[in-house]
Amino acid sequence: MSVIYMLLAISIAVAVVFFVAFIIAVRNGQYDDSYTPSVRMLFEDELVKEKKDKSVLTKNK
């Protein structure tokens, strides 16, 4: 029974370490996406053209 308590304590300690590492990474901006906004403008016109094409097709029917 004491082994279960020991394993439980170790697993909680490991979980806390990973949680603290995650919080530190988020605060340092590790997960900020600085690449997508600069590329999004390149593909935005294609989405607008597709919407216009669909609206033209529905008006012609």
GINOR-V797230 format. One record per pair of residues at least 4 apart in sequence whose C-alpha atoms are under 7 Angstrom apart, sorted by the first residue. I is the first residue (numbers start at 0). J is the second residue. Records with the same first field share a line. If there is no record, write none. Layout:
# GINOR-V797230
I=J, J
This chain:
# GINOR-V797230
0=4
1=5
2=6
3=7
4=8
5=9
6=10
7=11
8=12
9=13
10=14
11=15
12=16
13=17
14=18
15=19
16=20
17=21
18=22
19=23
20=24
21=25
22=26
23=27
24=28, 29
25=29, 30
34=38
35=39
39=43
42=46
43=47
44=48
45=49
46=50
47=51
48=52
49=53
50=54
51=55
52=56
53=57
54=58
55=59
56=60
